[in-house]
Amino acid sequence: MPNILLIFLLQIILVPTLSLRIIFVVKNMTILASIFGFLEALIYVFGLSIVLSGEQSIAEMLVYAMGFAAGIYLGGYIENKLALGYTTLTVNLMNKNSELVSNLRESGFGVTVFEGMGKDSVRYQLQILTKRSVEEKLMKMIEQFEPNAFIISYEPRKFKGGYLLRSMKKQRKAKS
């Protein structure tokens, strides 16, 4: 019984560690990725050695798999709470909503407005780059002013210049 609990605990720790390592690799945070890779390998080898030593109990193997599944859930939860990186929202509107744009800008969001031709009439598109940690707040603000807006969110890999970087530099200088 102690082995089964240890195996489950190791898997619950292993999978979020694996998830975070992958996230850090994708976000080019190689030192953190290396640290988590080391921990991942250590936990993996230790857990497998318990499962594969001795008589190979079916119960231990099932607990290993259940711990893996629970770890995936926990890893996703942790990743969502950390919300590392940035997100770009593309917001498609039927009408130009100056009140929404002004409100977003007053709240510190950089908003670029595009006008384009839809099937039947002119449409408006907002592009907003922001930190992932405030994505939900931003979505709620948009939905408050434009409940029927079509919103697409995606993560940019690289970017250079622009409003967001200038405002972050100003914030760093103000803190110094």
C-alpha positions as CSV (number, residue, x, y, z in Angstrom):
1,M,0.0,0.0,0.0
2,P,2.8,2.6,0.7
3,N,4.2,1.9,-2.8
4,I,0.8,2.6,-4.4
5,L,0.5,6.0,-2.6
6,L,4.1,6.9,-3.4
7,I,3.6,6.0,-7.1
8,F,0.4,8.1,-7.3
9,L,2.1,11.1,-5.6
10,L,5.1,10.8,-7.9
11,Q,2.9,10.9,-11.0
12,I,0.9,13.9,-9.7
13,I,4.3,15.7,-9.3
14,L,5.8,14.3,-12.6
15,V,3.2,15.4,-15.1
16,P,2.9,19.1,-14.0
17,T,6.7,19.2,-14.0
18,L,6.7,17.8,-17.6
19,S,4.0,20.3,-18.6
20,L,6.0,23.2,-17.1
21,R,9.2,22.1,-18.8
22,I,7.5,22.0,-22.2
23,I,6.0,25.5,-21.6
24,F,9.4,26.9,-20.6
25,V,10.9,25.4,-23.8
26,V,8.2,26.9,-26.0
27,K,8.6,30.3,-24.3
28,N,12.4,30.1,-24.7
29,M,13.1,30.0,-20.9
30,T,15.8,27.5,-21.3
31,I,17.3,27.6,-17.8
32,L,13.9,26.9,-16.1
33,A,13.2,24.3,-18.8
34,S,16.5,22.6,-17.9
35,I,15.8,22.6,-14.2
36,F,12.3,21.1,-14.7
37,G,13.8,18.6,-17.2
38,F,16.2,17.4,-14.5
39,L,13.4,17.1,-11.9
40,E,11.2,15.3,-14.5
41,A,13.8,12.7,-15.3
42,L,14.6,12.1,-11.6
43,I,10.9,11.6,-10.7
44,Y,10.3,9.5,-13.8
45,V,13.1,7.1,-13.2
46,F,12.3,6.8,-9.5
47,G,8.6,6.2,-10.1
48,L,9.2,3.6,-12.9
49,S,11.8,1.8,-10.8
50,I,9.1,1.3,-8.1
51,V,6.5,0.0,-10.6
52,L,8.9,-2.3,-12.5
53,S,10.7,-3.7,-9.4
54,G,9.6,-6.9,-7.8
55,E,6.4,-8.6,-8.9
56,Q,4.9,-5.9,-11.2
57,S,1.6,-5.5,-9.4
58,I,-1.4,-4.7,-11.7
59,A,-2.6,-2.3,-9.0
60,E,0.7,-0.4,-9.0
61,M,0.5,-0.1,-12.8
62,L,-3.1,1.2,-12.7
63,V,-2.2,3.7,-10.0
64,Y,0.8,4.8,-12.1
65,A,-1.7,5.5,-15.0
66,M,-4.3,7.2,-12.8
67,G,-1.6,9.4,-11.3
68,F,-0.5,10.3,-14.8
69,A,-4.1,11.3,-15.7
70,A,-4.5,13.3,-12.4
71,G,-1.2,15.0,-13.1
72,I,-2.3,16.1,-16.5
73,Y,-5.3,17.8,-14.9
74,L,-3.2,19.4,-12.2
75,G,-0.6,20.5,-14.8
76,G,-3.3,22.2,-16.9
77,Y,-4.7,23.9,-13.9
78,I,-1.2,25.2,-12.8
79,E,-0.4,26.4,-16.3
80,N,-3.7,28.4,-16.5
81,K,-3.0,30.0,-13.1
82,L,0.5,31.0,-14.1
83,A,-0.7,32.4,-17.5
84,L,2.8,33.0,-18.7
85,G,3.4,35.0,-21.8
86,Y,1.1,37.1,-24.0
87,T,-2.0,36.8,-26.0
88,T,-3.4,38.6,-29.0
89,L,-7.2,39.1,-29.3
90,T,-8.7,39.8,-32.6
91,V,-12.2,41.3,-32.0
92,N,-14.6,41.5,-35.0
93,L,-17.4,44.1,-34.6
94,M,-20.4,44.9,-36.8
95,N,-20.2,48.6,-35.8
96,K,-17.4,50.9,-34.8
97,N,-17.7,51.1,-31.0
98,S,-15.7,54.2,-30.0
99,E,-16.9,53.8,-26.4
100,L,-15.4,50.3,-26.2
101,V,-12.1,51.4,-27.8
102,S,-11.8,54.4,-25.4
103,N,-12.6,52.3,-22.4
104,L,-10.0,49.7,-23.4
105,R,-7.3,52.3,-24.0
106,E,-8.2,54.1,-20.7
107,S,-7.7,50.7,-19.0
108,G,-4.1,50.5,-20.4
109,F,-4.7,48.2,-23.4
110,G,-3.1,49.0,-26.7
111,V,-5.9,48.8,-29.3
112,T,-5.5,49.0,-33.1
113,V,-8.7,49.5,-35.1
114,F,-9.1,48.2,-38.7
115,E,-11.9,48.9,-41.0
116,G,-12.8,46.3,-43.7
117,M,-15.5,45.2,-46.1
118,G,-17.6,42.3,-44.9
119,K,-20.1,40.4,-47.1
120,D,-22.8,43.1,-46.9
121,S,-21.2,46.1,-45.1
122,V,-18.2,47.6,-43.4
123,R,-16.9,45.7,-40.4
124,Y,-14.5,46.7,-37.7
125,Q,-11.6,44.7,-36.2
126,L,-9.7,45.4,-33.1
127,Q,-6.3,43.9,-32.4
128,I,-5.1,43.9,-28.8
129,L,-1.9,42.4,-27.5
130,T,-1.8,41.9,-23.7
131,K,-0.4,39.6,-21.0
132,R,-2.2,36.3,-20.7
133,S,-2.8,36.9,-17.0
134,V,-5.4,39.6,-17.9
135,E,-7.0,37.9,-20.9
136,E,-10.2,37.0,-19.0
137,K,-10.5,40.6,-17.7
138,L,-10.1,41.9,-21.2
139,M,-12.7,39.4,-22.6
140,K,-15.2,40.5,-20.0
141,M,-14.7,44.2,-20.8
142,I,-15.3,43.5,-24.5
143,E,-18.4,41.4,-23.8
144,Q,-19.7,44.2,-21.6
145,F,-19.7,46.6,-24.5
146,E,-20.2,44.2,-27.4
147,P,-21.9,41.0,-26.3
148,N,-22.1,39.8,-30.0
149,A,-18.4,40.4,-30.8
150,F,-16.6,37.6,-32.5
151,I,-13.3,37.2,-30.5
152,I,-10.3,35.1,-31.5
153,S,-7.4,34.7,-29.0
154,Y,-4.0,33.4,-29.9
155,E,-0.5,33.4,-28.5
156,P,2.2,35.3,-30.5
157,R,5.6,33.7,-30.4
158,K,7.7,36.8,-31.0
159,F,7.0,40.5,-31.3
160,K,9.1,43.6,-31.3
161,G,8.2,47.3,-30.6
162,G,4.8,48.7,-30.2
163,Y,2.6,50.1,-27.4
164,L,2.9,47.1,-25.0
165,L,6.7,47.0,-24.9
166,R,6.9,50.8,-24.5
167,S,4.4,50.8,-21.6
168,M,6.3,47.9,-19.9
169,K,9.6,49.8,-20.2
170,K,7.9,52.8,-18.5
171,Q,6.6,50.6,-15.7
172,R,10.1,49.2,-15.1
173,K,11.6,52.7,-15.0
174,A,8.9,53.9,-12.6
175,K,9.6,51.0,-10.2
176,S,13.4,51.7,-10.2
